[in-house]
Structures are given as C-alpha cells and as structure tokens.
C-alpha cells in the first residue's frame, strides 16, 4: 500500500493529520503482508511437494533412515498420496 492510499483512508475517517493512525495503518498492513507471505510459502511448498514428492519424503525422513527407492517411486505416483499433500496444505491454510 502506498502512502497516498494511507492518506486517503485517513481522510475518509476524518483524521487526515493523525500520525498515530498512519503508524497503526502501517502496522496492520505489515501484519497482513506477513500472514499472506506465510500462507504463500505453505501453498508453494505444497505445489513443489506434488511436483517432486520424493524430495518431500527425503526432507521428512527421520535421521538415520533411508527411503526404499521402489516404494518411494510407487508412492510418488499414487494420486491419493499427492491429493493428501494438497489437502494437508489446504487444511493449514484454512486454520
């Protein structure tokens, strides 16, 4: 949001010269932007995980364990597994 937009909002509420309101509007805009960025990261990660589910499996693997290549490949081709990745991300975004 631009300073001009903030000033327009301040005029609309009858407080065109309020420094406190200007600061508060900036704070709210920053909070909203941070929330949107966090949600965007969740969505992008889910898309990347659907594109490359084996990397997701490796990333989530407990230390000391290795993937079974054949099973990982089979699971990466399973539409239900890919759907679950997407559903998990949507659930995170909805909460």
Secondary structure, 3 states (H helix, E strand, C coil): CCHHHHHHHHHHCCCCCCHHHHHHHHHHHHHHHHHHHHHHHHHHHHHHHHHCHHHHHHHHCCCCCCCCHHHHHHHHCCHHHHHHHHHHHHHHHHC
